[in-house]
Amino acid sequence: MIKISEQLRKYFVIISILSIAFITISSNIGINYFFSDYIRDSRSRDDLKVVQYVERVYSDYEELNSHSLMNIMHYAFSEDVIIQIRDKNNNISWNSSSYGTLYGMVDEYGNNEANFSFRSYPFIYNESEIGTIDVGRPKSIISNIEDEKFIVTINSIFALASVLTFIFAVRSSTRISKKFLNPIYAIKENAKLIEQGKYKSLNDINTNTFELFELSVSVKELAERLNYQEHLRKRMTTDIAHELRTPLAAIQSHIEAFMDGVWEPNDERLSVIHGEIIRLTKLIDELSELSIVEDDEINLKLSTINLSVVLNNIIDSYEPMFLDKNINLNKKIQNEVYMMGDMDYLKRIFVNILSNAIKYTNENGSASISLEKIKDKIRITVNDTGIGIPKEDLKYIFERFYRSDLSRNRQTGGTGIGLTITKALVEAHEGTIKIDSEVGKGTSVIIEFNR
């Protein structure tokens, strides 16, 4: 495994070297190829000047003698070209390179004509063509020592730039990597603290990098959620023990009274035991359902459901409970509202919501339930004037074993897993559930399904 700092340094250096190499190669290619058209045009114009000079010298001397040829030879060497003069039969009658060698004048290319390319032009005298003039120039555009020195200088500059870039890349990579890695190391340390269960000991992350800041916030939120979950688990142990202890104590006391002959096992006392057993069974069923929900094992038995009928039946069965607490119940159920769903699970959803409305609404309060079709949605809304939920607890409302302190203080009981199951069942039907609440004013539950 390689550290991020070493990888960043390596990548910085490689990218810098590749960039300089690319610039160097591109520049050399550009010098040799990209300006070839310009060089050819320029050489063509210069060739015409050479031809005009030869024709002018020939016109001045009216022949090719030692004086005229010497002038042409000097001109050829000054222009770094080779001039060949051919007769009408295309035979070379004179060559500036060979002529110059006879006089001890050797050019810097050693007169290696293989390195030259020639262009032929008509040799005109008195408006008549008397032969051909060949102008030879180096095949490479690097045609003299000065050009070679220029190329060497350019490449030396590139080499120096490569060295300086390498040094800069190493140093800058160290500084830049620290800028990114220090927050990452701090986040890594926070992850270790979370692993150790030290959720409240996380370090603050100082960074102006958006992604790292978002990551640090997510890690802190994860720590807060895990801390809250641990708190819920601890509270759940106490709550479950209490929920189990109360019915078991009642059953035990009744059975012991029967065994001691204190009470007769009449229908009234047996019904109390039966009620406590049902309470235990309900608790066990909720815990069992929670395990199914958390394992994503909800298998829906889909059929066409008339929600209007289902809701009316549930409301009718719960209406006596509302009357017992003198809660004014209003309902607005739109007729003939159908959807594909699981009858049993849909009933469970509505029973859980209505049970909470009864449980957390004060006596002489009010509650309302509505069913309506809105565009392509089916919306069920349950409002109550209950005790409400604190704003800081709303984001945990669907967490398993959650119960607001206000609800517990009012001895409403419950395991705190009803809404967890409800949310899972709603989402299994591809629906959404939203809860708005305000302490002392009540709660609103909105469930929406696709039509």
Salt bridges, closest charged atoms under 4 A:
ASP37 OD1 - ARG40 NH2 2.09
ASP47 OD1 - ARG137 NE 2.73
ASP134 OD2 - ARG86 NE 2.40
ASP204 OD1 - LYS220 NZ 2.80
GLU230 OE2 - LYS234 NZ 3.51
ASP239 OD2 - ARG235 NE 3.96
ASP239 OD2 - ARG403 NH2 2.71
ASP239 OD1 - ARG408 NH2 3.64
GLU243 OE1 - ARG279 NH2 3.63
GLU276 OE1 - ARG279 NH1 3.79
GLU289 OE1 - ARG348 NH1 2.33
GLU294 OE2 - ARG400 NE 2.96
ASP316 OD1 - LYS331 NZ 3.67
GLU399 OE2 - ARG225 NH1 2.16
ASP405 OD1 - ARG235 NH1 3.64
GLU427 OE2 - LYS423 NZ 2.56
ASP436 OD2 - LYS434 NZ 4.00
GLU438 OE2 - LYS441 NZ 3.55
GLU448 OE2 - ARG379 NH2 2.59
